[in-house]
Amino acid sequence: MDAMKLSWEAPSGSKIRYYAVYRSEGKVLPDSSAKFLYAILPDTGNVFIDANIRNFRKYHYRITALDKAYQESNPTYTLSRRY
C-alpha cells in the first residue's frame, strides 16, 4: 500500500478554520458532494496524507476551505492519480 500526499496554499486574506478533503475512487468527483467527504482538517497545516489507497486504483481529490460558520468555498480543481 502506498500513500498520496496532497498540499495546497491557503486563500489569501481569508479566515479559514478547516479544510474538507473529498475523495472518490474510479469516478470523477462531483462538486462537493457530501457522499465523497473523506476528511475535515483543522487549519494547522495545508497538507494531507492519504495512507488508505490501493494499487491499480484511480483516485480523485478536491479540497474546500471552511470558515468558523462552516461556510464552504468553491472546490479546488480535481487532482487525479492512478496507483
N, CA, C and O atoms as a MOPAC input file, in Angstrom:
PM7 MOZYME 1SCF
protein

 N      0.83800 1    -1.17500 1     0.00000 1
 C      0.00000 1     0.00000 1     0.00000 1
 C      0.88500 1     1.24200 1     0.00000 1
 O      1.86800 1     1.31100 1     0.73800 1
 N      0.53500 1     2.21000 1    -0.82100 1
 C      1.26100 1     3.46500 1    -0.91800 1
 C      0.50200 1     4.56300 1    -0.19900 1
 O     -0.50700 1     4.30500 1     0.45700 1
 N      0.98500 1     5.78000 1    -0.32500 1
 C      0.31600 1     6.93100 1     0.26400 1
 C      0.30700 1     8.06500 1    -0.74800 1
 O      1.18600 1     8.15600 1    -1.60600 1
 N     -0.67800 1     8.91300 1    -0.64000 1
 C     -0.81700 1    10.08100 1    -1.50600 1
 C     -0.70000 1    11.31800 1    -0.63300 1
 O     -1.44100 1    11.46400 1     0.33900 1
 N      0.22000 1    12.20700 1    -0.97000 1
 C      0.39200 1    13.44700 1    -0.21500 1
 C     -0.19800 1    14.59700 1    -1.01700 1
 O      0.18500 1    14.83800 1    -2.16200 1
 N     -1.13500 1    15.30000 1    -0.39600 1
 C     -1.74500 1    16.47400 1    -1.00300 1
 C     -1.29000 1    17.70700 1    -0.23700 1
 O     -1.21600 1    17.68100 1     0.99100 1
 N     -0.98800 1    18.77500 1    -0.94300 1
 C     -0.66600 1    20.04000 1    -0.28300 1
 C     -1.27300 1    21.16200 1    -1.10800 1
 O     -1.49400 1    21.01300 1    -2.31000 1
 N     -1.54200 1    22.28800 1    -0.45200 1
 C     -2.21000 1    23.40800 1    -1.11300 1
 C     -1.85000 1    24.69800 1    -0.40600 1
 O     -1.32300 1    24.69100 1     0.70600 1
 N     -2.14600 1    25.81400 1    -1.07600 1
 C     -1.93700 1    27.13100 1    -0.49400 1
 C     -3.25900 1    27.64900 1     0.04600 1
 O     -4.30600 1    27.47900 1    -0.57900 1
 N     -3.20500 1    28.27700 1     1.19800 1
 C     -4.41000 1    28.86300 1     1.78700 1
 C     -4.82000 1    30.09100 1     0.97000 1
 O     -3.95900 1    30.82000 1     0.47800 1
 N     -6.12000 1    30.32500 1     0.82200 1
 C     -6.57100 1    31.53000 1     0.11900 1
 C     -6.08900 1    32.77600 1     0.87400 1
 O     -6.13100 1    32.81700 1     2.10300 1
 N     -5.63700 1    33.77600 1     0.14000 1
 C     -5.13000 1    34.98100 1     0.79700 1
 C     -6.27700 1    35.80900 1     1.37300 1
 O     -7.35600 1    35.89100 1     0.78700 1
 N     -6.02700 1    36.41300 1     2.51600 1
 C     -6.99200 1    37.30900 1     3.13800 1
 C     -8.24500 1    36.64200 1     3.66900 1
 O     -9.25000 1    37.31700 1     3.89200 1
 N     -8.21200 1    35.35000 1     3.87600 1
 C     -9.41400 1    34.64700 1     4.33100 1
 C     -9.26800 1    34.20200 1     5.78400 1
 O     -8.16900 1    34.19500 1     6.33800 1
 N    -10.37000 1    33.84200 1     6.37400 1
 C    -10.39300 1    33.39500 1     7.77200 1
 C    -10.75700 1    31.90800 1     7.81300 1
 O    -11.80800 1    31.52100 1     8.32500 1
 N     -9.87600 1    31.10200 1     7.27100 1
 C    -10.10500 1    29.66600 1     7.17900 1
 C     -9.93300 1    29.02200 1     8.55300 1
 O     -8.99100 1    29.33200 1     9.28200 1
 N    -10.85100 1    28.12400 1     8.89500 1
 C    -10.74100 1    27.34400 1    10.13800 1
 C    -10.50600 1    25.86400 1     9.85600 1
 O     -9.83800 1    25.17200 1    10.62400 1
 N    -11.06100 1    25.39200 1     8.75000 1
 C    -10.97900 1    23.96200 1     8.41500 1
 C    -10.81000 1    23.78800 1     6.91300 1
 O    -11.07500 1    24.69800 1     6.12700 1
 N    -10.36900 1    22.61000 1     6.54000 1
 C    -10.34900 1    22.18800 1     5.13900 1
 C    -11.11000 1    20.87200 1     5.04100 1
 O    -11.01400 1    20.01800 1     5.92200 1
 N    -11.85700 1    20.72200 1     3.97300 1
 C    -12.55900 1    19.46700 1     3.69300 1
 C    -11.87200 1    18.80000 1     2.51000 1
 O    -11.60500 1    19.43500 1     1.49000 1
 N    -11.59100 1    17.52100 1     2.66200 1
 C    -10.97600 1    16.72900 1     1.60100 1
 C    -12.03800 1    15.78100 1     1.07400 1
 O    -12.62700 1    15.00900 1     1.83000 1
 N    -12.27600 1    15.84600 1    -0.21800 1
 C    -13.21800 1    14.94300 1    -0.88900 1
 C    -12.41300 1    13.96000 1    -1.71500 1
 O    -11.41100 1    14.32800 1    -2.32800 1
 N    -12.85000 1    12.70700 1    -1.73100 1
 C    -12.13100 1    11.67800 1    -2.48000 1
 C    -13.11700 1    10.71400 1    -3.10800 1
 O    -14.12600 1    10.34700 1    -2.50500 1
 N    -12.80900 1    10.31500 1    -4.32400 1
 C    -13.55900 1     9.23100 1    -4.95900 1
 C    -12.56700 1     8.25800 1    -5.56200 1
 O    -11.42500 1     8.60700 1    -5.86100 1
 N    -13.02300 1     7.04900 1    -5.73000 1
 C    -12.20400 1     6.01700 1    -6.35500 1
 C    -12.85800 1     5.64800 1    -7.66800 1
 O    -14.01500 1     5.23000 1    -7.69600 1
 N    -12.12100 1     5.80200 1    -8.76000 1
 C    -12.63300 1     5.43700 1   -10.07200 1
 C    -13.36000 1     6.56800 1   -10.76800 1
 O    -12.89000 1     7.06300 1   -11.79200 1
 N    -14.49900 1     6.99000 1   -10.23400 1
 C    -15.31500 1     8.02500 1   -10.88100 1
 C    -14.82700 1     9.41700 1   -10.51800 1
 O    -14.34200 1     9.64900 1    -9.41000 1
 N    -14.96100 1    10.34900 1   -11.47100 1
 C    -14.60000 1    11.74300 1   -11.21400 1
 C    -15.56700 1    12.32800 1   -10.19700 1
 O    -16.75900 1    12.02400 1   -10.21900 1
 N    -15.05900 1    13.15600 1    -9.32000 1
 C    -15.86200 1    13.74900 1    -8.25100 1
 C    -16.85500 1    14.79100 1    -8.76100 1
 O    -16.50100 1    15.62600 1    -9.59300 1
 N    -18.08200 1    14.75000 1    -8.27300 1
 C    -18.98000 1    15.88600 1    -8.48900 1
 C    -18.57300 1    16.99300 1    -7.52100 1
 O    -17.82400 1    16.72600 1    -6.58200 1
 N    -19.03400 1    18.20800 1    -7.71500 1
 C    -18.67000 1    19.31900 1    -6.82500 1
 C    -19.16200 1    19.08100 1    -5.41000 1
 O    -20.36800 1    18.99800 1    -5.17700 1
 N    -18.25000 1    18.97100 1    -4.47200 1
 C    -18.51600 1    18.94300 1    -3.02300 1
 C    -19.69500 1    18.07900 1    -2.59200 1
 O    -20.48600 1    18.50300 1    -1.74900 1
 N    -19.82700 1    16.92400 1    -3.13000 1
 C    -20.89000 1    16.01300 1    -2.71000 1
 C    -20.53100 1    15.41100 1    -1.35300 1
 O    -19.45800 1    14.82900 1    -1.19500 1
 N    -21.42000 1    15.54900 1    -0.38200 1
 C    -21.16400 1    15.03800 1     0.96800 1
 C    -20.86700 1    13.54000 1     0.95600 1
 O    -20.17500 1    13.03500 1     1.83900 1
 N    -21.37800 1    12.84700 1    -0.02100 1
 C    -21.14100 1    11.40700 1    -0.14100 1
 C    -19.64500 1    11.09600 1    -0.25000 1
 O    -19.19600 1    10.02500 1     0.15800 1
 N    -18.88400 1    12.03600 1    -0.79900 1
 C    -17.46300 1    11.81100 1    -1.02600 1
 C    -16.56900 1    12.53500 1    -0.01800 1
 O    -15.35100 1    12.57100 1    -0.19100 1
 N    -17.15800 1    13.11000 1     1.03000 1
 C    -16.35200 1    13.77400 1     2.05700 1
 C    -15.47300 1    12.73400 1     2.73900 1
 O    -15.97400 1    11.74300 1     3.27100 1
 N    -14.18400 1    12.95600 1     2.72500 1
 C    -13.23200 1    11.96700 1     3.21700 1
 C    -12.59600 1    12.38500 1     4.54200 1
 O    -12.34000 1    11.54200 1     5.40200 1
 N    -12.33900 1    13.69400 1     4.71000 1
 C    -11.71800 1    14.17200 1     5.94800 1
 C    -11.99300 1    15.65800 1     6.12500 1
 O    -12.12700 1    16.39800 1     5.15100 1
 N    -12.07700 1    16.08500 1     7.38500 1
 C    -12.11900 1    17.50700 1     7.72400 1
 C    -10.90500 1    17.77200 1     8.60000 1
 O    -10.69400 1    17.11700 1     9.62100 1
 N    -10.11600 1    18.75000 1     8.17400 1
 C     -8.84900 1    19.02900 1     8.84000 1
 C     -8.85600 1    20.42600 1     9.43600 1
 O     -9.39800 1    21.34900 1     8.82800 1
 N     -8.26600 1    20.60300 1    10.61800 1
 C     -8.12000 1    21.96500 1    11.15100 1
 C     -7.07300 1    22.72000 1    10.33800 1
 O     -6.20800 1    22.11300 1     9.70600 1
 N     -7.15700 1    24.02800 1    10.35700 1
 C     -6.21000 1    24.85500 1     9.61100 1
 C     -4.89600 1    24.98500 1    10.37800 1
 O     -4.50000 1    26.08100 1    10.77500 1
 N     -4.23600 1    23.86100 1    10.57800 1
 C     -2.94100 1    23.86600 1    11.25400 1
 C     -1.81800 1    23.56200 1    10.28200 1
 O     -0.64500 1    23.60700 1    10.65300 1
 N     -2.15300 1    23.26400 1     9.08600 1
 C     -1.18700 1    22.97100 1     8.03900 1
 C     -1.94500 1    22.65500 1     6.77000 1
 O     -3.10000 1    22.23300 1     6.82100 1
 N     -1.32700 1    22.84900 1     5.67200 1
 C     -2.00300 1    22.65700 1     4.39100 1
 C     -1.50600 1    21.39900 1     3.69600 1
 O     -1.16200 1    21.41200 1     2.51500 1
 N     -1.47800 1    20.30500 1     4.46700 1
 C     -1.01200 1    19.02200 1     3.94400 1
 C     -1.93400 1    17.92000 1     4.45500 1
 O     -2.37600 1    17.93600 1     5.60400 1
 N     -2.21400 1    16.96200 1     3.56800 1
 C     -2.98500 1    15.78700 1     3.95000 1
 C     -2.32300 1    14.57700 1     3.31500 1
 O     -2.00700 1    14.59500 1     2.12600 1
 N     -2.11000 1    13.53000 1     4.09400 1
 C     -1.54400 1    12.28400 1     3.57000 1
 C     -2.61300 1    11.20600 1     3.65100 1
 O     -3.10300 1    10.86900 1     4.72900 1
 N     -2.95900 1    10.67800 1     2.49100 1
 C     -3.94000 1     9.60200 1     2.40900 1
 C     -3.17300 1     8.28400 1     2.34700 1
 O     -2.61200 1     7.92600 1     1.31200 1
 N     -3.15900 1     7.57600 1     3.46000 1
 C     -2.44100 1     6.30500 1     3.53800 1
 C     -3.35500 1     5.11800 1     3.26100 1
 O     -2.93400 1     3.96900 1     3.39200 1
 N     -4.58500 1     5.38300 1     2.88400 1
 C     -5.56700 1     4.32800 1     2.66400 1
 C     -5.86400 1     4.17400 1     1.17100 1
 O     -7.01200 1     4.28900 1     0.74200 1
 N     -4.83200 1     3.91600 1     0.40100 1
 C     -5.01000 1     3.72100 1    -1.03200 1
 C     -4.47800 1     2.34900 1    -1.42600 1
 O     -3.63400 1     1.76700 1    -0.74500 1
 N     -4.99200 1     1.85400 1    -2.53500 1
 C     -4.60600 1     0.52400 1    -3.00200 1
 C     -4.02000 1     0.61100 1    -4.40700 1
 O     -4.36200 1     1.50700 1    -5.17800 1
 N     -3.15300 1    -0.31000 1    -4.72400 1
 C     -2.54100 1    -0.35800 1    -6.05200 1
 C     -3.58300 1    -0.61600 1    -7.12800 1
 O     -4.61700 1    -1.23900 1    -6.88500 1
 N     -3.28700 1    -0.12600 1    -8.31000 1
 C     -4.10600 1    -0.33800 1    -9.51200 1
 C     -5.48500 1     0.30700 1    -9.40500 1
 O     -6.44000 1    -0.17300 1   -10.01600 1
 N     -5.59600 1     1.38500 1    -8.63900 1
 C     -6.84300 1     2.14100 1    -8.49800 1
 C     -6.58400 1     3.57900 1    -8.90000 1
 O     -5.45700 1     4.06600 1    -8.81000 1
 N     -7.63200 1     4.25500 1    -9.34400 1
 C     -7.52800 1     5.67300 1    -9.66700 1
 C     -8.31700 1     6.46400 1    -8.63500 1
 O     -9.47300 1     6.14900 1    -8.35400 1
 N     -7.68700 1     7.49600 1    -8.07000 1
 C     -8.29600 1     8.31700 1    -7.03300 1
 C     -8.40600 1     9.75900 1    -7.50700 1
 O     -7.54000 1    10.25400 1    -8.22900 1
 N     -9.46800 1    10.41900 1    -7.09800 1
 C     -9.70800 1    11.82500 1    -7.42200 1
 C     -9.91400 1    12.57400 1    -6.10900 1
 O    -10.62000 1    12.09900 1    -5.21900 1
 N     -9.29400 1    13.74500 1    -5.99400 1
 C     -9.37100 1    14.54300 1    -4.76800 1
 C     -9.78100 1    15.97400 1    -5.10000 1
 O     -9.46100 1    16.49500 1    -6.16800 1
 N    -10.49300 1    16.59500 1    -4.16700 1
 C    -10.77600 1    18.03400 1    -4.18700 1
 C    -10.68800 1    18.53800 1    -2.75600 1
 O    -10.96000 1    17.80400 1    -1.80600 1
 N    -10.30800 1    19.79200 1    -2.61600 1
 C    -10.19900 1    20.43500 1    -1.30300 1
 C    -11.10800 1    21.66200 1    -1.29300 1
 O    -11.18800 1    22.39000 1    -2.28300 1
 N    -11.79200 1    21.88600 1    -0.17400 1
 C    -12.52000 1    23.13100 1     0.03700 1
 C    -12.08500 1    23.71500 1     1.37000 1
 O    -11.57300 1    23.00300 1     2.23400 1
 N    -12.29000 1    25.00700 1     1.53000 1
 C    -11.98900 1    25.69400 1     2.78100 1
 C    -13.29800 1    26.02900 1     3.47700 1
 O    -14.30000 1    26.32700 1     2.82800 1
 N    -13.28100 1    25.97800 1     4.80400 1
 C    -14.46600 1    26.31900 1     5.59800 1
 C    -14.09200 1    27.38900 1     6.61800 1
 O    -13.00500 1    27.35400 1     7.19600 1
 N    -15.00100 1    28.34100 1     6.83500 1
 C    -14.76900 1    29.34900 1     7.86200 1
 C    -15.38600 1    28.88500 1     9.17600 1
 O    -15.86400 1    27.75400 1     9.26600 1
 N    -15.38400 1    29.74100 1    10.19800 1
 C    -15.87700 1    29.31300 1    11.51600 1
 C    -17.36300 1    29.00600 1    11.52000 1
 O    -17.83500 1    28.30000 1    12.41200 1
 N    -18.11800 1    29.51400 1    10.54800 1
 C    -19.54900 1    29.21700 1    10.42700 1
 C    -19.78700 1    28.03500 1     9.47900 1
 O    -20.92600 1    27.74800 1     9.11200 1
 N    -18.70800 1    27.35500 1     9.08800 1
 C    -18.75200 1    26.20300 1     8.16600 1
 C    -19.26600 1    26.57000 1     6.78000 1
 O    -19.81100 1    25.72000 1     6.07600 1
 N    -19.09800 1    27.82500 1     6.38400 1
 C    -19.40200 1    28.20400 1     5.00600 1
 C    -18.25800 1    27.70100 1     4.14100 1
 O    -17.08600 1    27.94400 1     4.42600 1
 N    -18.62200 1    27.00000 1     3.08600 1
 C    -17.62800 1    26.28600 1     2.29000 1
 C    -17.29400 1    27.04300 1     1.01500 1
 O    -18.17100 1    27.59400 1     0.35100 1
 N    -16.00900 1    27.05700 1     0.68700 1
 C    -15.54300 1    27.70100 1    -0.54300 1
 C    -15.85600 1    26.81900 1    -1.74900 1
 O    -16.31500 1    25.68500 1    -1.61000 1
 N    -15.60000 1    27.36000 1    -2.91500 1
 C    -15.65100 1    26.54000 1    -4.12600 1
 C    -14.52000 1    25.52500 1    -4.04900 1
 O    -13.48300 1    25.80200 1    -3.44600 1
 N    -14.70100 1    24.36000 1    -4.64800 1
 C    -13.64200 1    23.34000 1    -4.58100 1
 C    -12.44500 1    23.69400 1    -5.45400 1
 O    -12.55800 1    24.45800 1    -6.41300 1
 N    -11.31200 1    23.12800 1    -5.10600 1
 C    -10.12900 1    23.23600 1    -5.93700 1
 C    -10.35500 1    22.45000 1    -7.22200 1
 O    -11.36300 1    21.75800 1    -7.36400 1
 N     -9.44000 1    22.55500 1    -8.13200 1
 C     -9.50200 1    21.68000 1    -9.30000 1
 C     -9.32100 1    20.23800 1    -8.81800 1
 O     -8.83300 1    20.01000 1    -7.71100 1
 N     -9.70000 1    19.29700 1    -9.62100 1
 C     -9.60000 1    17.88500 1    -9.23700 1
 C     -8.20700 1    17.35700 1    -9.51600 1
 O     -7.66700 1    17.53300 1   -10.60900 1
 N     -7.63600 1    16.71100 1    -8.52000 1
 C     -6.36400 1    16.03500 1    -8.66300 1
 C     -6.65000 1    14.55500 1    -8.81500 1
 O     -7.33000 1    13.96700 1    -7.97400 1
 N     -6.14500 1    13.94900 1    -9.86600 1
 C     -6.37500 1    12.52300 1   -10.10400 1
 C     -5.03300 1    11.80900 1   -10.20000 1
 O     -4.06200 1    12.33200 1   -10.74600 1
 N     -5.01300 1    10.59500 1    -9.65200 1
 C     -3.79500 1     9.79600 1    -9.70700 1
 C     -4.14100 1     8.32400 1    -9.70800 1
 O     -5.01400 1     7.87600 1    -8.96500 1
 N     -3.45300 1     7.58200 1   -10.54300 1
 C     -3.62500 1     6.12600 1   -10.60100 1
 C     -2.42600 1     5.45800 1    -9.92400 1
 O     -1.27700 1     5.84500 1   -10.13700 1
 N     -2.72000 1     4.45400 1    -9.10800 1
 C     -1.66700 1     3.68900 1    -8.43500 1
 C     -1.58900 1     2.30300 1    -9.00100 1
 O     -0.76200 1     1.50300 1    -8.56400 1

